[in-house]
Amino acid sequence: MKKRIIKIAAFLVGFLLINLLLCGFMPPDNGSSLAMWRNYHSKDCVDIAVIGSSLASCALPEEKLAAATGKSVALMATNSQSWDMSKIALESVLREHTPQYVILVMDLYNMTGEPYPKAQKAFLSAELQTSRWQDRPAELLRYMTSADRFTDADSLNALFPWQGGNWPTDWPATIRQKWNALTARIAARGAAHGQPEGDTVIDFDTVGNVNTWNQTNHPFTQQHIDELVSMMQLCQEKGVPLLVISAPKTTLDVISYDTYFDDYAFFKKLAGLYGASYYDFNFAKQELFANVEPDYYKDFTHMNTTGGNAFSQCMAKFLALLDEGADVDALFETPEEYLAAVNYITNVYLTPEIQTDKILLLAGSYHGPSVEAEYEFWVKAPGETEYAKISDYDTRTWVEYPTTVHGSYQFRVNARVVGSDADFERYYECYLDF
Amino acid sequence: MELYSLSFALLVTVGLLLYYTVLRTRQWLCLLGLSLVFFAASGWQDFAFLLFTALTVWGGGLCLAKLDTDAAARRKQPGLPKEEKKAIKAQTTRRKKGVLAGILVVNFLVLGYFKYWSHFAALLSGAWAASTPSALGLVMPLGISFYTFQAVGYLIDCYRGRHPAEKNFARFLLFISFFPQLVQGPINRYGELEPQFMARHTWDWEHTKRALFLFAFGAMKKYAISNLTSPTIAAILDVEDASGLTGAMALLAILLYSLQQYADFSGGIDMVLGVAQLYDIQMMPNFRQPYFSTSLGDFWRRWHISLGAWMRDYLFYPFALTKPMQRFGKWAAKHGGKHLGRVLPAAVANLLVFAVVGIWHGPEIHYLVWGLYNGVVIALSDLLEPAFKKLNAALHIPTESRAWHLFRILRTFVIVNIGWYFDRNGFMRGLLCLQKTFTDFRFDSLAANAPGAFSAVSGPAWGIVIISTVLVFVHSVLKENGRDPYADVQRLPLVVRWALYYLVIFLTLISFICVTDTTGFLYANF
């Protein structure tokens, strides 16, 4: 019997050693999660928790919001953080602290994107890795026995954190990377943000037809709605005010999103049903937040450092008003008012299509409903150094460019509001090999 | 509750502790409790349907027994004329048939409602849609196909007098709800399970090791082979427009499906057999190296054995031995000779059996086609057997040689895989893929398209699949040669043995990093 027990113990030790080896060899897939959780676990008190994806970390940088509000802020946001990961973050903060506010920053990808279990696993293992030693068994057990995992493979796989990593394609490099990560680990303490702050400013004339609507899968899935509702219910049960917000984004991103205003109404209603509040700061009036485009944005949806700073100030003011019991709804425009103010072209795009003996140029632009745009097409043919005009300004959105000369073409479309006498208000250039 | 989950591990572990200690004098009650907990985890609503089947079949068994007892008592009355005794016997038989038919019909109606009604309601219009299980908020009860077939088998055996009816309802409930068999079978027999449930079992370390080995090996088949091949098969076959699919790619997908299907089903069965063995219960084996079969008939005696045996005992023979079929046999013998008289009724019965097997898989036409394809091939091979023998003799084929044996295995493998085209795909797509395999087979398309399909899984997925498949192959070869792979492993030096254990376990664990999501067992859907 004694010999058998020793053999079983030796077998288990071997098993654990292989696990440790695998933990060492799997490159970490949770860098930003680790930093976020490490930062969170270093806090003794959390007054305001900001949860979400990179939209949250860009719009409400932790230090800026903490400075503006004078409160302890926990930014629990990482790149591409899905609702299920946000829920883990929310559960943690509600379990361990009693925040005055939870701010959940809406990312429309969260409502439509495919769940990515591996990312969730990496997110969770980062939480476990960074929590106190004595808390880890309880946290692991809580995860393994949670209602949505207890009966599936994730419950047991939580014991193997290396499954959240990637299989190394270059073993020597992996070993070096792990070694460097180990030595740099202490130095990395305190780094909080998944999305680095940036000083870049968006150039609307280079964006083209890129926006959230084009990049999401519509419509919202029931699973995502349920996840959002469960977070609202969680806050409601705990009696913690939940502010679901849409952080400011470029006007382009709002008006190019086909169902934006329907979705706004949907979120507003949903939040109302579960004791939360929904505010879209794109509709904020000037006195609350002056949205400066392009200066506040590094791309069509993320704020840059300046924008994040300005919005943190706005949020501090907003929370103070909420504390005072002010009528904050009056600080927001209606969708109609918002649209009426977009009396300009936000950007223009151009899509060339090759046909047998010609190139079809299809243009388009985003603008408010009161605006009609007109387009002027230009070409820089192979070997040419200057643009030649293909067609004068016209409201027609396409033009055919007949050619049989093969080579690299550069096209440009200028756009302006009908009635304007400007050379152009927006333009876009693209290349095509014919 | 998945077999690879903390909840299942806890259920089994706590169950084992109770089973071999405090409940060692009431072990069957322990198993019943565990089974009900396992079943309840999938929803109490399901329990109502399980209870319905259990009550009707158990009551039916008792009713049949009572009819027999009453008839025997009446016939034993002194001075009863022979005709009267015959009349009592005939009356009892009629009543028993009525009871049996009634109970079979209601149980198959419940099963049919869950398995087929949604399909037919979709074909019918309007109001019927409201009557589907999903419209009524019902989901298919866990293991309904398997426990219904098992219960029906019990009742038919009661009717035939193969075993006495179970008087204790709780014991009968355990027989049809025994938790390892609920997910995907096997379809066990009362006569084999009941004595084991009632026997006293003592814990044995060697049994436990063997059971854990079986479980781990099954898990490797499921997670390291089936789950890792499934995304690639889907990437090839589940494209919106299959017209661009080349024959080579279709064949690749079907060969992978062949592997996936076997690994999934036999892996799952190994896991549940292992769990049952932890409790010292031996369930019916469901696979015997099917890809080493030398004919399609042989294949079906090695693949899903418990379903094949069920069909043989409760459908094939009862149908083949009916009076019209016997008359048909005599007619065939008279007009076509002795061989035809023997084989033709069996061929017709086979067609019926395989049509039912096809429909058992689902109401879609491609399952029926797949079933009938198997039935037709088996019927033809039986009918043409004398011709094949003559041909072999004429060509001087050494039918006892190893080469001929290997040829037959390969031939059967090809025939089975042709059937998989219709099992995996809808009818038209299956037909298209099969046609392209023969008419548009281009190796260059493999080089162009296969890497893309293989990238449906990431990391070391294909390395894991290859190593695991080699292990399964070696295991199968050993078993086919009458060896006991577990015993062979035990004879290896400790270091090699443990290295093998670790390999099997970590192939399974590493497989999880190669896929974004795991899928359930294929046969759990049936």
Contacts between the chains, C-beta under 8 A, distances in Angstrom:
chain1	res1	chain2	res2	distance
A	4	B	205	6.7
A	11	B	498	6.4
A	11	B	501	7.5
A	14	B	498	6.6
A	14	B	502	6.7
A	15	B	502	7.0
A	15	B	505	7.3
A	18	B	502	6.2
A	18	B	506	6.3
A	22	B	506	7.8
A	22	B	510	7.8
A	26	B	513	7.8
A	116	B	516	6.4
A	117	B	516	5.9
A	117	B	517	5.9
A	118	B	513	7.4
A	118	B	516	6.3
A	144	B	6	5.2
A	145	B	6	6.9
A	149	B	6	8.0
A	150	B	5	7.1
A	150	B	6	6.1
A	150	B	7	4.8
A	151	B	1	4.5
A	151	B	2	6.2
A	151	B	5	5.3
A	151	B	7	4.6
A	151	B	8	7.6
A	151	B	41	6.3
A	152	B	2	5.1
A	152	B	5	5.4
A	152	B	518	7.7
A	153	B	2	5.8
A	153	B	4	5.1
A	153	B	5	6.0
A	153	B	512	7.0
A	153	B	518	5.3
A	155	B	5	5.1
A	155	B	6	3.6
A	155	B	7	6.8
A	156	B	4	6.3
A	156	B	5	6.1
A	156	B	6	5.4
A	156	B	9	6.8
A	157	B	509	7.7
A	157	B	512	5.6
A	160	B	509	5.7
A	160	B	512	7.8
A	162	B	513	7.7
A	163	B	509	7.2
A	163	B	510	8.0
A	163	B	512	5.0
A	163	B	513	5.0
A	165	B	513	7.1
A	166	B	458	7.9
A	166	B	459	6.7
A	166	B	513	7.3
A	167	B	458	7.5
A	167	B	459	3.4
A	167	B	460	5.0
A	167	B	510	7.6
A	167	B	513	6.1
A	167	B	514	7.5
